[in-house]
Amino acid sequence: MPSNELIFDVAGIGNAIVDVLCFTDDAVIVKNELIKGSMTLVDEERAGQLYRKMGQATECSGGSVANTLAGMASLGSKTAFIGKVKNDQLGSIFIHDLHAVGVHFSTPMIERGPSTASCLVYVTPDAQRTMATYIGACSRVSETDIDEQIIGHSAITYIEGYLWDTASAKAAIRKAITLAQQAGRKIAFTLSDTFCVDRHREEFMELIKNDINILFANEAELKSLYQTDDVEAGLKELRGLCDIAAVTRSERGSVVLTAESMEAVTTQPVPKIVDTTGAGDLYASGFLFGLTRGWDFKACAALGNRCAGEIITQLGARSMRPLKDLVA
């Protein structure tokens, strides 16, 4: 095939995680010493303890970038995922769910070592989600898993900040960035979580300045990045740091920043919010779908807002209905 031929709209590199979701109350969050509204990394033993204390739960595939790619596939995009699972029950569920929605996933499974990653998601009555994540097999993703053909033939390579927590994954990300740049492709990045930003603030800043073309963040992550309580100040600091930055603002929609402009895009009210898990992931689905089709930034953000609004009306981060219905 020609070296510059596009096969995929977006190739994503992320944690391959199966979510275990349950409805609960704030008292359970406090009792389990979790940080409400955030993600806490736990080891396998702690994950097992928390799981055994959970009430009735629902299992479904997750992972930030994987959710975005699944959303894009539902919109009609061609996407590919790079991530690591073990050859176990949860690993089989994860692979099945991605293939079922049309996402290309061919990263070899591991046969030995840590089990497939899981994320225990506690959904409180205010629809906020609190997560305890065991990264398991995700930690085994490495440079050897970065497929040069996939990266080179994807318009955008999308990376999640969560991956920055392990040295081997960090090396894999750097390899993917180099390959994408050599092929003349774009790099997109999501800050993932406030505590993730806290752990890697300086490295993230360097990455955004030097390598990232498209950045996704929410207001809390933006404030963490710049260590400020003033969102407007953070927006001014971020503007022009990379080609495009999209900052989500919950019920107020989102703001799209470029060196030349700062545009707020409002969203429609959601009648009933069930679970906010995946709102940012699905916003990125809509935005990247539009971007890879040459839409203007306002239209990209508007679709992102609609996708986010759709996913929070259900439990979990994989849409139960085709998102292409949302494309105007």
C-alpha positions as a printed Julia matrix, in Angstrom:
328×3 Matrix{Float64}:
   0.0     0.0    0.0
   1.19    3.58  -0.51
   3.16    4.83   2.48
   0.82    7.8    2.97
  -2.49    5.94   2.61
  -4.94    6.39   5.46
  -6.61    3.25   6.83
  -7.81    4.51  10.21
  -9.2     7.85  11.27
  -7.78    7.41  14.78
  -5.44    4.9   16.41
  -5.58    4.95  20.19
  -3.16    3.76  22.84
  -4.68    3.22  26.26
  -5.49    1.05  29.22
  -7.55   -2.03  28.32
  -9.94   -2.17  31.26
 -13.2    -3.92  32.1
 -15.44   -1.71  34.25
 -17.46   -3.11  37.13
 -20.18   -0.57  37.89
 -22.59   -0.33  40.81
 -24.96    2.24  42.24
 -24.11    3.22  45.82
 -24.1     6.16  48.23
 -21.51    8.57  49.62
 -21.16    6.57  52.84
 -19.67    3.64  50.89
 -17.14    5.97  49.25
 -16.06    7.26  52.66
 -16.0     3.8   54.26
 -13.76    2.46  51.49
 -11.44    5.49  51.79
 -11.85    6.47  48.14
 -11.7     9.99  46.72
 -15.11   10.93  45.39
 -15.18   11.86  41.73
 -11.65   10.68  41.08
  -9.66    7.59  40.15
  -7.5     5.78  42.71
  -4.94    3.16  41.65
  -5.15   -0.06  43.69
  -3.26   -3.35  43.66
  -4.85   -6.72  42.89
  -5.45   -7.58  46.53
  -7.18   -4.28  47.27
  -9.25   -4.57  44.08
 -10.4    -8.01  45.21
 -11.36   -6.71  48.65
 -13.39   -3.85  47.18
 -15.08   -6.12  44.64
 -16.18   -8.58  47.3
 -17.82   -5.75  49.26
 -19.63   -4.37  46.22
 -23.37   -4.75  45.81
 -25.03   -5.86  42.59
 -22.76   -4.83  39.74
 -22.66   -4.62  35.95
 -19.56   -5.54  33.94
 -18.76   -3.78  30.68
 -15.59   -2.93  28.81
 -14.08    0.47  29.48
 -10.77    2.32  29.4
 -10.7     6.0   28.42
  -9.22    5.81  24.92
 -10.99    2.51  24.17
 -14.29    4.18  25.06
 -13.49    7.05  22.69
 -12.64    4.68  19.84
 -15.8     2.64  20.43
 -17.8     5.87  20.32
 -16.1     6.9   17.08
 -16.83    3.51  15.54
 -20.49    3.95  16.52
 -20.43    7.31  14.72
 -18.98    5.68  11.61
 -15.2     6.11  11.96
 -12.49    3.54  11.32
 -10.45    3.13  14.51
  -7.72    0.91  15.95
  -6.74    0.24  19.56
  -3.38   -0.67  21.07
  -3.45   -1.98  24.65
  -2.75   -5.05  26.75
  -5.02   -7.73  28.19
  -4.34  -11.18  29.6
  -5.71  -14.38  28.12
  -8.41  -14.64  30.78
 -12.17  -14.1   31.12
 -12.05  -10.31  31.4
  -9.52  -10.13  28.56
 -11.88  -12.09  26.31
 -14.77   -9.77  27.25
 -12.7    -6.71  26.41
 -11.62   -8.04  23.0
 -15.13   -9.18  22.13
 -16.67   -5.82  23.01
 -14.2    -3.82  20.89
 -14.49   -6.14  17.9
 -18.29   -6.13  18.21
 -18.44   -2.36  17.6
 -15.89   -2.5   14.78
 -12.68   -1.34  16.46
  -9.52   -3.01  15.14
  -7.6    -4.61  18.03
  -4.73   -7.01  17.38
  -2.29   -6.44  20.27
  -1.12   -9.89  21.47
  -2.5   -11.01  24.84
  -0.15  -11.98  27.65
  -0.3   -15.6   28.84
   1.42  -15.12  32.19
   1.59  -12.34  34.74
  -1.04   -9.9   36.02
  -4.68  -10.39  35.08
  -6.67   -8.12  32.8
  -7.23   -4.69  34.31
 -10.46   -3.81  36.06
 -12.02   -0.57  37.26
 -14.54   -0.6   40.08
 -16.91    2.3   39.41
 -19.13    3.57  42.22
 -22.02    5.7   40.94
 -23.62    7.89  43.63
 -27.14    9.44  43.51
 -25.7    12.68  42.08
 -24.5    10.58  39.07
 -20.87   11.22  40.01
 -18.49    8.31  39.53
 -15.66    7.29  41.84
 -13.17    4.75  40.53
 -10.72    2.25  41.99
  -8.53    0.91  39.21
  -6.29   -2.14  39.1
  -4.12   -1.69  36.0
  -2.99   -5.32  35.86
  -1.98   -6.41  32.36
  -2.12   -2.79  31.14
   1.27   -2.28  32.77
   2.76   -4.74  30.28
   2.18   -2.6   27.19
   5.57   -1.75  25.69
   7.37   -0.45  22.63
   7.03   -3.84  20.94
   3.24   -3.43  20.94
   3.36   -0.22  18.89
   2.47   -1.27  15.36
   4.23    1.01  12.89
   1.69    0.23  10.17
  -1.27    1.18  12.36
   0.3     4.43  13.56
   1.62    5.39  10.15
  -1.74    4.85   8.47
  -3.89    6.68  11.04
  -4.74   10.35  10.66
  -4.52   10.87  14.43
  -2.85    8.92  17.22
  -4.77    9.38  20.48
  -3.11    8.78  23.87
  -4.43    8.8   27.42
  -2.57   10.4   30.32
  -3.34    7.43  32.57
  -0.73    5.42  30.65
   2.04    7.69  31.88
   2.07    5.83  35.21
   4.34    3.01  33.98
   7.81    3.25  32.44
   7.17    0.69  29.69
   3.95    2.42  28.62
   5.71    5.77  28.61
   8.34    4.34  26.27
   5.57    2.95  24.06
   3.93    6.38  23.9
   7.18    8.08  22.93
   7.72    5.54  20.15
   4.18    6.08  18.84
   4.63    9.86  18.88
   7.87    9.57  16.91
   6.29    7.24  14.33
   3.25    9.49  13.91
   5.38   12.57  13.47
   7.59   10.84  10.94
   4.47    9.92   8.96
   3.18   13.51   9.14
   0.23   12.58  11.35
  -1.35   14.38  14.32
  -1.1    13.53  18.03
  -4.05   13.89  20.4
  -3.78   13.57  24.18
  -6.2    13.53  27.1
  -5.12   14.63  30.59
  -7.36   11.85  32.0
  -7.69   12.82  35.68
  -6.68   15.54  38.15
  -4.53   13.2   40.21
  -2.89   11.92  37.04
  -2.0    15.54  36.23
  -0.71   16.05  39.76
   1.6    13.06  39.38
   3.03   14.1   36.02
   2.47   17.86  35.69
   5.93   18.87  34.46
   6.2    16.02  31.96
   2.68   16.69  30.66
   3.51   20.36  30.16
   6.59   19.46  28.13
   4.62   16.92  26.13
   1.86   19.44  25.33
   4.35   22.13  24.31
   6.52   19.92  22.13
   4.49   17.01  20.76
   0.73   17.37  21.17
  -1.48   18.82  18.42
  -4.89   18.23  20.02
  -5.5    18.3   23.77
  -8.58   17.22  25.73
  -9.2    18.23  29.35
 -11.99   19.12  31.72
 -12.02   22.18  33.96
 -10.71   20.32  37.0
  -7.78   18.91  35.04
  -7.02   22.33  33.58
  -6.94   23.85  37.07
  -4.66   21.04  38.24
  -2.34   21.56  35.25
  -1.84   25.24  36.08
  -2.34   24.9   39.86
  -5.04   27.55  39.91
  -8.66   27.88  41.02
  -9.32   30.33  38.19
 -10.55   28.47  35.1
 -10.37   31.57  32.92
  -6.72   32.06  33.87
  -6.03   28.44  32.97
  -7.73   28.84  29.6
  -5.58   31.87  28.82
  -2.42   29.97  29.77
  -3.37   26.97  27.65
  -4.36   28.96  24.57
  -1.79   28.55  21.81
   0.23   25.93  23.68
  -0.88   23.33  21.12
  -2.82   23.57  17.84
  -6.23   22.8   19.37
  -7.37   22.39  22.97
 -10.91   21.34  23.89
 -11.92   21.9   27.53
 -15.21   20.39  28.71
 -17.37   22.29  31.2
 -20.12   19.81  32.15
 -23.6    21.32  31.66
 -22.05   24.46  30.14
 -20.67   22.57  27.16
 -17.06   23.15  26.15
 -14.49   25.7   25.08
 -12.27   25.24  22.03
  -8.94   27.06  22.05
  -6.53   27.84  19.25
  -3.82   30.48  19.0
  -6.29   32.68  17.11
  -9.54   32.05  18.96
 -11.36   30.96  22.11
 -14.89   29.78  21.39
 -17.49   28.53  23.89
 -19.93   25.95  22.55
 -23.06   25.4   24.63
 -24.89   22.1   25.07
 -28.49   21.02  25.49
 -29.82   20.09  28.97
 -30.01   16.37  29.73
 -33.41   15.32  31.15
 -32.02   12.71  33.54
 -28.36   12.07  34.32
 -27.75    8.43  35.29
 -23.96    8.06  35.3
 -21.23   10.53  34.27
 -18.75    7.73  33.48
 -17.34    8.26  30.0
 -18.65   11.78  29.41
 -15.2    13.12  28.54
 -14.35   10.02  26.51
 -17.46   10.35  24.36
 -16.94   14.09  23.96
 -13.6    13.2   22.4
 -15.39   10.68  20.14
 -17.59   13.37  18.67
 -14.86   15.98  18.43
 -12.36   13.67  16.71
 -15.04   12.31  14.37
 -15.75   15.81  13.14
 -12.1    16.8   13.01
 -11.15   13.84  10.81
 -13.92   14.89   8.43
 -12.73   18.45   8.11
 -15.48   20.06  10.18
 -14.93   23.43  11.79
 -14.07   23.38  15.49
 -17.49   24.61  16.61
 -19.23   21.74  14.81
 -16.72   19.26  16.27
 -17.39   20.53  19.79
 -21.17   20.51  19.25
 -21.11   16.84  18.29
 -18.79   16.14  21.22
 -21.31   17.79  23.52
 -24.14   15.69  22.07
 -22.2    12.44  22.47
 -21.32   13.29  26.09
 -24.95   14.2   26.77
 -26.09   10.87  25.35
 -23.71    8.67  27.35
 -24.61   10.16  30.74
 -28.22    9.04  30.32
 -27.16    5.39  30.76
 -24.92    3.24  32.94
 -21.4     2.75  31.59
 -19.32    4.37  28.87
 -20.32    2.32  25.82
 -23.41    3.63  24.06
 -26.41    1.33  23.9
 -27.64    2.96  20.69
 -25.81    3.96  17.49
 -24.25    7.36  17.93
 -24.48    8.06  14.19
 -28.05    9.13  14.99
 -26.52   12.21  16.65
 -24.66   13.36  13.53
 -26.55   16.38  12.19
